[in-house]
């Protein structure tokens, strides 16, 4: 059984001044024993300064600062390596904009006692996405269908960012060989863990469109996802998927 105090939630940030204070207060009120790692990509709006002020009164809040906007995937890889070095047994990934419900974290931690990958699924048992424009909903939904079709991955929601990983799952991956930088990173990690034969489960979540700040989605990120799904499949067929 994995406990909250042996779990760290990793939250990448870039210009999240509108959300960061509220998120830190919410997480501390709901789960004071949960460790929090913020990875900030040099936000010019002062996001990191807010985190530093909270660190003065919360000893299980950590901050890694990077010099520029280097991509979601590289932020998580840095966070995973840090978590492994620090000896954490469970890792949760989530966004800072409240699109993922902090209240759901204990459910992820409980399931990590049985599964090495817990996927927060917006599409299991129906679509539970609130306030998204139709084009974003269709893009996300068909991206997961596309990933299932090309790779054979069985998950209904392979692109979501609210996920849980055990130490075993992350230690089994060659993190230096992860080649996706944007949201394709979410698909790649799930595909590699599933390909290793580790137990995985999708758990239903409700996803909320951010009310503050701006989405980081771009055409470049979408293009990367389209290409990298094929790369994953070819690497698997050639036996060089690491």
C-alpha positions as CSV (number, residue, x, y, z in Angstrom):
1,X,0.0,0.0,0.0
2,X,1.3,3.4,-1.0
3,X,0.6,6.3,1.4
4,X,0.2,10.0,0.7
5,X,3.4,10.9,2.5
6,X,5.3,8.6,0.2
7,X,3.7,10.1,-2.8
8,X,4.6,13.3,-4.7
9,X,2.3,15.2,-7.1
10,X,4.3,16.8,-9.9
11,X,2.9,20.0,-11.4
12,X,4.6,21.7,-14.3
13,X,4.0,25.5,-14.6
14,X,4.5,28.3,-17.0
15,X,2.7,31.6,-16.3
16,X,0.3,30.2,-13.8
17,X,0.2,33.2,-11.5
18,X,-3.6,33.1,-11.7
19,X,-3.8,29.6,-10.4
20,X,-0.7,28.7,-8.4
21,X,-1.6,30.2,-5.0
22,X,-5.1,28.7,-5.1
23,X,-3.7,25.3,-6.1
24,X,-1.2,25.2,-3.3
25,X,-3.7,26.3,-0.7
26,X,-6.2,23.7,-2.0
27,X,-3.7,20.8,-2.0
28,X,-2.5,21.7,1.5
29,X,-6.0,21.9,2.9
30,X,-7.1,18.6,1.3
31,X,-3.9,16.6,1.6
32,X,-1.4,18.1,4.0
33,X,0.8,15.0,4.0
34,X,1.1,14.9,0.2
35,X,4.4,16.1,-1.2
36,X,4.3,18.7,-4.0
37,X,6.9,19.3,-6.7
38,X,6.4,22.4,-8.9
39,X,8.6,22.5,-12.0
40,X,8.6,26.0,-13.3
41,X,9.9,26.9,-16.8
42,X,11.1,30.4,-16.0
43,X,7.6,32.0,-15.8
44,X,8.0,35.7,-16.2
45,X,4.8,36.3,-14.3
46,X,6.3,35.4,-10.9
47,X,4.8,31.9,-10.5
48,X,8.0,30.6,-8.9
49,X,8.1,33.5,-6.4
50,X,4.7,32.5,-5.1
51,X,5.9,28.9,-4.6
52,X,9.0,30.1,-2.8
53,X,6.8,32.1,-0.4
54,X,4.8,29.0,0.4
55,X,7.9,26.9,1.0
56,X,8.6,29.0,4.1
57,X,5.6,27.4,5.8
58,X,5.4,24.0,4.1
59,X,8.4,21.7,4.3
60,X,7.0,19.1,1.8
61,X,6.7,21.6,-1.0
62,X,9.5,21.6,-3.5
63,X,10.5,23.7,-6.5
64,X,12.7,23.0,-9.5
65,X,13.3,26.0,-11.8
66,X,14.3,25.8,-15.4
67,X,15.6,28.7,-17.5
68,X,13.0,28.6,-20.3
69,X,9.9,27.0,-21.8
70,X,11.4,23.5,-22.5
71,X,8.3,21.4,-23.0
72,X,5.9,19.4,-20.9
73,X,7.7,16.1,-21.5
74,X,11.1,17.3,-20.4
75,X,9.6,18.8,-17.3
76,X,8.0,15.5,-16.2
77,X,11.2,13.6,-17.0
78,X,13.1,15.9,-14.7
79,X,10.4,15.5,-12.1
80,X,10.4,11.7,-12.4
81,X,14.2,11.5,-12.0
82,X,14.0,13.8,-8.9
83,X,11.2,11.6,-7.4
84,X,13.2,8.4,-7.9
85,X,16.3,10.0,-6.4
86,X,14.3,11.1,-3.3
87,X,12.8,7.6,-2.8
88,X,9.1,8.3,-3.4
89,X,6.9,5.3,-4.0
90,X,4.1,7.0,-6.0
91,X,4.0,9.9,-8.4
92,X,0.9,11.8,-9.5
93,X,0.9,14.1,-12.5
94,X,-1.6,16.9,-12.8
95,X,-2.1,20.4,-14.2
96,X,-2.1,23.6,-12.2
97,X,-5.2,25.1,-13.7
98,X,-7.8,23.0,-11.8
99,X,-8.8,21.1,-14.9
100,X,-7.9,18.1,-12.7
101,X,-9.7,17.8,-9.4
102,X,-7.3,17.7,-6.4
103,X,-10.0,15.8,-4.5
104,X,-9.4,12.7,-6.7
105,X,-5.7,12.2,-5.7
106,X,-6.4,9.7,-2.8
107,X,-8.3,7.5,-5.3
108,X,-5.2,7.4,-7.5
109,X,-2.9,6.7,-4.6
110,X,-5.2,3.8,-3.4
111,X,-5.2,2.2,-6.8
112,X,-1.4,2.5,-7.1
113,X,-1.3,-0.3,-4.5
114,X,-2.6,-2.6,-7.1
115,X,-1.6,-1.1,-10.4
116,X,1.6,0.5,-11.7
117,X,-0.2,3.0,-14.0
118,X,-3.4,4.7,-13.1
119,X,-4.9,6.7,-15.9
120,X,-7.4,9.5,-15.2
121,X,-9.8,8.9,-18.0
122,X,-12.3,11.4,-19.3
123,X,-13.9,8.9,-21.6
124,X,-14.3,5.7,-19.6
125,X,-18.1,5.1,-19.0
126,X,-19.0,8.2,-20.9
127,X,-17.6,11.6,-21.7
128,X,-17.0,13.8,-18.6
129,X,-15.5,17.1,-19.9
130,X,-16.9,20.3,-18.7
131,X,-17.0,23.6,-20.7
132,X,-14.7,22.6,-23.5
133,X,-15.4,24.0,-26.9
134,X,-16.5,21.3,-29.4
135,X,-13.4,21.5,-31.5
136,X,-11.1,20.7,-28.4
137,X,-13.4,17.9,-27.4
138,X,-13.3,16.3,-30.8
139,X,-9.5,16.8,-31.1
140,X,-8.9,15.1,-27.8
141,X,-11.4,12.2,-28.4
142,X,-10.2,11.3,-31.8
143,X,-6.5,11.6,-30.8
144,X,-7.1,8.8,-28.4
145,X,-8.9,6.8,-31.0
146,X,-6.0,7.4,-33.4
147,X,-3.5,6.3,-30.8
148,X,-5.4,3.1,-30.1
149,X,-5.7,2.3,-33.8
150,X,-2.0,2.8,-34.6
151,X,-0.4,1.4,-31.5
152,X,-3.0,-1.1,-30.2
153,X,-2.9,0.5,-26.8
154,X,-6.2,-0.4,-25.1
155,X,-6.9,2.9,-23.2
156,X,-9.8,5.1,-24.0
157,X,-7.9,8.2,-22.8
158,X,-4.2,8.1,-23.7
159,X,-3.7,11.8,-24.0
160,X,-4.8,13.0,-20.6
161,X,-2.4,14.4,-18.0
162,X,-3.9,13.3,-14.7
163,X,-2.1,10.0,-14.1
164,X,-0.5,8.0,-11.3
165,X,2.8,6.0,-11.5
166,X,4.5,3.6,-9.2
167,X,8.2,3.7,-8.5
168,X,8.4,0.3,-10.3
169,X,6.8,1.7,-13.5
170,X,9.1,4.7,-13.7
171,X,12.2,2.7,-12.8
172,X,11.3,0.2,-15.6
173,X,11.5,3.0,-18.2
174,X,14.6,4.4,-19.8
175,X,13.7,8.0,-19.1
176,X,16.5,9.3,-21.2
177,X,15.0,7.6,-24.3
178,X,11.6,9.3,-24.1
179,X,11.5,11.4,-27.3
180,X,8.2,13.2,-27.0
181,X,8.2,16.8,-25.7
182,X,4.6,18.0,-25.9
183,X,1.4,16.2,-25.2
184,X,2.5,13.2,-27.2
185,X,4.6,12.5,-24.1
186,X,1.4,11.3,-22.3
187,X,0.8,8.7,-25.0
188,X,4.4,7.6,-25.2
189,X,4.7,7.0,-21.5
190,X,1.4,5.0,-21.3
191,X,2.3,3.0,-24.3
192,X,5.8,2.1,-23.0
193,X,4.5,1.0,-19.5
194,X,1.6,-1.0,-21.1
195,X,4.1,-2.6,-23.5
196,X,6.2,-3.8,-20.5
197,X,3.2,-5.8,-19.3
198,X,2.8,-3.8,-16.1
199,X,-0.7,-3.7,-14.6
200,X,-2.6,-0.6,-15.7
201,X,-6.1,0.7,-15.1
202,X,-8.3,3.6,-16.3
203,X,-10.2,5.4,-13.5
204,X,-13.0,7.8,-14.4
205,X,-12.4,11.5,-13.8
206,X,-14.2,14.7,-14.6
207,X,-12.2,17.3,-16.6
208,X,-12.9,21.0,-16.3
209,X,-11.8,23.6,-18.8
210,X,-9.4,26.2,-17.1
211,X,-11.1,29.3,-15.9
212,X,-7.9,31.3,-15.5
213,X,-4.8,31.6,-17.6
214,X,-4.2,30.4,-21.2
215,X,-4.1,26.9,-22.7
216,X,-0.6,25.7,-23.9
217,X,-2.0,23.7,-26.9
218,X,-0.6,24.6,-30.3
219,X,-0.4,23.2,-33.8
220,X,3.2,22.2,-33.2
221,X,2.1,20.1,-30.3
222,X,-0.6,18.4,-32.3
223,X,1.8,17.7,-35.2
224,X,4.3,16.2,-32.9
225,X,1.6,13.8,-31.5
226,X,0.5,12.7,-34.9
227,X,4.1,11.8,-36.0
228,X,5.3,10.4,-32.7
229,X,2.4,7.8,-32.5
230,X,3.8,6.3,-35.7
231,X,7.3,6.4,-34.3
232,X,6.2,4.5,-31.2
233,X,4.6,1.8,-33.3
234,X,7.6,1.4,-35.6
235,X,10.0,1.2,-32.7
236,X,7.8,-1.5,-31.1
237,X,7.7,-3.5,-34.3
238,X,11.5,-3.2,-34.7
239,X,12.0,-4.2,-31.1
240,X,13.8,-0.9,-30.2
241,X,11.1,0.7,-28.1
242,X,12.8,1.7,-24.8
